[in-house]
């Protein structure tokens, strides 16, 4: 039997994560249960439970950052320690405040509507759900115009190769960018690192290029030049994924069915105009897994979007 994520100090974990609200949600569970024998099912909220996955079982958990984690086979999972891996590091300001007040601080993640949206197939019900949970300003969702990868605390993280897709319609001076965009990277002091001309609204960088860009400063700012939000340049912090314990799921090439499904979910729910662009991700999930669950999620998506 494999015991997962049991190499972190429980003293550290308990001091940092004494929260009482759910941090994980079950996306899909097959032969997985809590230590008290409760069988897990889709959409169950979880915090610090211990989970056992049977020999032929399969479990997908979604962390509140939107990061999916898949488990299969004979495995025991400690959610306390999984949280220690997946929670983004706190800023220096947050750490000082934490030490002063001894109160754990909650990060602000790029949240969308709940995972139960994936189970909807009726277009009318789907539209009502989106409107009731996000209001009428859905296409102004605070993601700084970045559509992929999903932002965590307003930041672009990357593992190996990265693909950045942005929403051209959110930018000013759209006539200037009709045939392409110019992007630039700067360090936190405003010193230029690199400028790149981009056709369309998608930038792909290899692991080698990322290494060169972040060679001196691991944390850089990604700008789409001459585009502004409330008079300020539109920039997004960008840095390597904060843990090596798991592979960053939203790289250029998605390799897990759950990550493909969640990418489609974020495309569909963060912008009405990108609903159609979510389809390749839902389809990729069915190609990466033979589970009927992913085919059902694709079917729901096609029905609620009228395809």
C-alpha positions as CSV (number, residue, x, y, z in Angstrom):
1,X,0.0,0.0,0.0
2,X,1.3,3.5,-0.9
3,X,1.0,6.2,1.8
4,X,0.9,9.5,0.0
5,X,2.5,12.8,1.1
6,X,3.7,11.7,4.5
7,X,7.0,13.6,4.6
8,X,5.9,16.9,6.0
9,X,6.1,17.9,9.7
10,X,2.6,17.8,11.3
11,X,3.7,20.6,13.6
12,X,4.3,22.9,10.7
13,X,1.1,21.9,9.0
14,X,-1.1,22.4,12.1
15,X,0.5,25.8,12.8
16,X,-0.1,27.0,9.3
17,X,-3.4,25.5,8.2
18,X,-5.8,25.5,11.2
19,X,-8.7,26.2,8.9
20,X,-12.2,24.9,9.2
21,X,-13.6,25.5,5.7
22,X,-13.3,23.1,2.7
23,X,-10.1,23.3,0.7
24,X,-10.7,20.3,-1.7
25,X,-13.7,19.2,-3.7
26,X,-14.1,15.7,-5.2
27,X,-14.3,15.8,-8.9
28,X,-14.8,12.1,-9.4
29,X,-14.4,9.1,-7.0
30,X,-14.4,5.4,-7.7
31,X,-13.8,3.0,-4.8
32,X,-12.5,5.8,-2.6
33,X,-13.6,6.4,1.0
34,X,-12.7,8.4,4.2
35,X,-11.0,6.7,7.0
36,X,-14.3,6.3,8.8
37,X,-15.7,4.3,5.9
38,X,-17.8,7.0,4.2
39,X,-17.8,6.5,0.5
40,X,-16.7,9.6,-1.5
41,X,-18.8,10.9,-4.4
42,X,-18.5,13.8,-6.9
43,X,-18.7,17.3,-5.4
44,X,-18.0,16.2,-1.8
45,X,-16.2,19.0,0.1
46,X,-13.1,18.0,2.1
47,X,-10.6,19.7,4.4
48,X,-8.2,17.5,6.4
49,X,-9.6,14.0,6.1
50,X,-7.6,10.9,5.4
51,X,-8.7,9.0,2.3
52,X,-8.2,5.5,1.2
53,X,-8.3,4.5,-2.5
54,X,-8.9,0.8,-3.2
55,X,-6.6,-1.3,-5.4
56,X,-8.8,-0.7,-8.5
57,X,-10.0,2.7,-7.4
58,X,-9.6,6.2,-8.9
59,X,-10.0,9.6,-7.3
60,X,-9.7,13.2,-8.5
61,X,-9.5,16.1,-6.1
62,X,-9.6,19.7,-7.0
63,X,-7.7,22.1,-4.7
64,X,-9.2,25.5,-4.2
65,X,-6.5,27.0,-6.5
66,X,-8.1,24.9,-9.3
67,X,-5.2,22.4,-9.3
68,X,-6.4,18.8,-9.9
69,X,-4.7,15.8,-8.3
70,X,-5.4,12.3,-9.5
71,X,-4.9,9.1,-7.5
72,X,-5.3,5.5,-8.5
73,X,-4.5,2.1,-7.0
74,X,-4.0,1.1,-3.4
75,X,-3.3,4.5,-1.8
76,X,-3.7,6.4,1.5
77,X,-4.0,10.2,1.2
78,X,-3.4,12.7,4.0
79,X,-5.2,15.9,3.0
80,X,-3.4,17.9,5.7
81,X,-0.1,17.2,4.0
82,X,-1.5,17.6,0.5
83,X,-2.6,21.0,1.5
84,X,0.9,21.8,2.6
85,X,2.1,21.0,-0.9
86,X,-0.6,22.8,-2.9
87,X,-1.2,26.0,-0.9
88,X,0.8,28.8,-2.5
89,X,3.6,30.4,-0.4
90,X,2.6,33.5,1.5
91,X,4.1,36.8,0.7
92,X,6.6,38.4,3.1
93,X,3.9,40.8,4.2
94,X,1.5,38.0,4.9
95,X,4.1,36.1,6.9
96,X,4.8,39.1,9.1
97,X,1.1,39.6,9.7
98,X,0.7,35.9,10.5
99,X,3.6,35.9,13.0
100,X,2.2,39.1,14.6
101,X,-1.4,38.0,15.0
102,X,-1.0,34.2,14.9
103,X,-4.0,34.0,12.6
104,X,-3.8,31.9,9.4
105,X,-4.4,34.0,6.3
106,X,-6.4,32.7,3.4
107,X,-5.1,33.3,-0.1
108,X,-7.3,34.9,-2.8
109,X,-7.5,32.5,-5.7
110,X,-8.8,33.0,-9.2
111,X,-12.2,31.4,-8.4
112,X,-14.9,30.7,-10.9
113,X,-18.3,29.1,-10.4
114,X,-18.6,25.8,-8.6
115,X,-17.7,22.4,-10.0
116,X,-21.4,21.4,-10.0
117,X,-21.7,23.5,-13.2
118,X,-20.0,20.6,-15.0
119,X,-23.0,18.4,-14.3
120,X,-25.4,20.8,-16.0
121,X,-26.7,20.0,-19.5
122,X,-29.6,22.3,-19.9
123,X,-28.6,25.6,-21.5
124,X,-31.2,27.7,-19.7
125,X,-30.2,26.3,-16.3
126,X,-26.5,26.8,-17.1
127,X,-27.1,30.5,-18.0
128,X,-29.1,31.1,-14.8
129,X,-26.3,29.5,-12.8
130,X,-23.6,31.6,-14.3
131,X,-25.6,34.8,-13.8
132,X,-26.7,34.0,-10.2
133,X,-23.1,33.3,-9.2
134,X,-21.1,35.8,-11.2
135,X,-23.5,38.6,-11.9
136,X,-23.7,40.4,-15.3
137,X,-20.0,41.2,-15.5
138,X,-18.8,37.7,-16.2
139,X,-16.6,38.8,-19.1
140,X,-14.8,41.2,-16.8
141,X,-13.7,38.4,-14.5
142,X,-10.5,39.6,-12.7
143,X,-8.0,37.4,-14.4
144,X,-6.1,40.3,-16.0
145,X,-7.3,39.0,-19.4
146,X,-5.3,35.7,-19.1
147,X,-7.3,32.8,-20.2
148,X,-4.7,30.1,-19.8
149,X,-3.0,28.9,-17.6
150,X,-5.6,29.5,-14.9
151,X,-4.2,32.1,-12.5
152,X,-3.4,31.4,-8.9
153,X,-3.5,34.5,-6.7
154,X,-3.4,36.5,-9.9
155,X,-0.1,34.9,-10.9
156,X,1.0,32.9,-13.9
157,X,2.8,29.7,-12.8
158,X,4.7,27.4,-15.1
159,X,6.4,24.0,-14.9
160,X,8.2,23.2,-18.2
161,X,7.0,24.7,-21.5
162,X,4.3,27.3,-21.0
163,X,1.4,28.4,-23.2
164,X,-0.2,31.8,-22.4
165,X,-3.5,32.6,-24.0
166,X,-5.2,36.0,-23.4
167,X,-8.5,37.6,-24.2
168,X,-7.9,40.2,-26.9
169,X,-11.3,41.8,-26.4
170,X,-10.4,43.0,-22.9
171,X,-7.6,45.2,-24.1
172,X,-7.6,48.8,-25.2
173,X,-6.1,50.0,-28.5
174,X,-7.6,47.0,-30.2
175,X,-7.0,48.4,-33.7
176,X,-3.2,48.5,-33.0
177,X,-3.3,44.8,-32.1
178,X,-5.5,43.6,-34.9
179,X,-2.7,41.6,-36.5
180,X,-0.8,40.7,-33.4
181,X,0.6,41.7,-30.0
182,X,3.9,42.7,-28.5
183,X,4.6,41.3,-25.1
184,X,7.5,42.1,-22.8
185,X,9.0,40.7,-19.6
186,X,10.4,42.9,-16.8
187,X,11.8,42.3,-13.4
188,X,10.0,43.7,-10.3
189,X,12.2,46.9,-10.6
190,X,10.9,47.6,-14.1
191,X,14.1,46.6,-15.9
192,X,13.4,45.1,-19.3
193,X,14.3,41.4,-19.9
194,X,12.8,40.5,-23.3
195,X,10.3,41.8,-25.8
196,X,8.5,39.4,-28.2
197,X,6.2,40.0,-31.2
198,X,3.3,37.6,-31.1
199,X,0.8,36.8,-33.9
200,X,-2.7,36.2,-32.5
201,X,-3.3,36.0,-28.8
202,X,-1.2,33.1,-27.8
203,X,2.5,32.9,-26.7
204,X,4.4,29.6,-26.3
205,X,7.7,29.5,-24.5
206,X,10.0,26.5,-24.2
207,X,11.5,25.5,-20.9
208,X,14.9,26.8,-22.2
209,X,13.4,30.2,-23.0
210,X,11.7,30.4,-19.6
211,X,15.0,29.6,-18.0
212,X,16.7,32.5,-19.8
213,X,13.9,34.9,-18.9
214,X,14.0,34.0,-15.2
215,X,17.7,33.3,-15.0
216,X,18.4,36.4,-12.8
217,X,14.9,36.9,-11.2
218,X,12.6,33.9,-10.7
219,X,9.7,36.3,-10.4
220,X,9.0,38.5,-13.4
221,X,6.2,40.6,-14.8
222,X,4.5,39.7,-18.1
223,X,3.1,42.6,-20.0
224,X,1.1,43.0,-23.2
225,X,2.5,46.3,-24.3
226,X,0.4,49.4,-24.6
227,X,-2.7,47.8,-23.0
228,X,-4.0,49.3,-19.8
229,X,-6.5,48.7,-17.0
230,X,-7.8,51.8,-15.3
231,X,-4.9,53.8,-16.8
232,X,-2.3,51.4,-15.5
233,X,-0.2,48.9,-17.6
234,X,-1.7,45.5,-17.7
235,X,0.9,43.2,-16.1
236,X,0.8,39.8,-14.5
237,X,3.4,38.3,-12.1
238,X,4.9,35.1,-13.5
239,X,7.1,32.5,-11.7
240,X,8.0,28.8,-11.6
241,X,5.4,26.5,-9.9
242,X,6.1,26.7,-6.2
243,X,6.3,22.9,-5.5
244,X,8.2,20.0,-7.1
245,X,6.1,17.5,-5.3
246,X,3.6,17.3,-8.1
247,X,3.9,18.2,-11.8
248,X,2.3,21.6,-12.7
249,X,-0.9,20.4,-14.6
250,X,-1.4,23.4,-16.9
251,X,1.7,23.4,-19.0
252,X,1.7,23.7,-22.8
253,X,0.9,20.0,-23.2
254,X,-1.7,18.7,-20.7
255,X,-1.1,15.1,-19.8
256,X,-3.9,14.3,-17.4
257,X,-7.7,14.0,-18.1
258,X,-8.6,15.9,-15.0
259,X,-6.3,18.9,-15.9
260,X,-7.8,18.9,-19.5
261,X,-11.3,18.9,-18.0
262,X,-10.5,21.7,-15.6
263,X,-8.9,23.8,-18.4
264,X,-12.1,23.5,-20.3
265,X,-14.1,24.4,-17.3
266,X,-12.0,27.6,-16.8
267,X,-12.3,28.6,-20.4
268,X,-16.1,28.1,-20.4
269,X,-16.8,29.8,-17.1
270,X,-14.5,32.8,-17.1
271,X,-15.7,34.3,-20.4
272,X,-18.9,33.8,-22.5
273,X,-17.0,34.3,-25.7
274,X,-14.6,31.6,-24.9
275,X,-17.2,28.9,-24.3
276,X,-16.6,27.4,-27.8
277,X,-12.9,27.4,-27.2
278,X,-13.3,25.1,-24.3
279,X,-14.4,22.2,-26.5
280,X,-10.8,20.9,-27.4
281,X,-10.1,20.6,-23.7
282,X,-13.2,18.6,-22.9
283,X,-12.5,16.4,-25.8
284,X,-8.8,16.0,-24.8
285,X,-10.0,14.7,-21.4
286,X,-11.9,11.8,-23.1
287,X,-8.7,11.0,-25.1
288,X,-6.5,10.9,-22.0
289,X,-8.9,8.7,-20.0
290,X,-11.4,5.9,-20.9
291,X,-13.6,6.7,-17.9
292,X,-17.2,7.2,-18.8
293,X,-17.2,10.2,-16.4
294,X,-15.2,12.3,-18.9
295,X,-17.4,11.4,-21.8
296,X,-20.4,12.5,-19.6
297,X,-18.8,15.8,-18.9
298,X,-18.1,16.4,-22.6
299,X,-21.8,15.5,-23.4
300,X,-23.0,18.0,-20.7
301,X,-20.8,20.7,-22.1
302,X,-22.0,20.2,-25.7
303,X,-25.7,20.2,-24.6
304,X,-25.4,23.3,-22.4
305,X,-23.5,25.2,-25.1
306,X,-25.9,24.1,-27.9
307,X,-23.3,22.3,-29.9
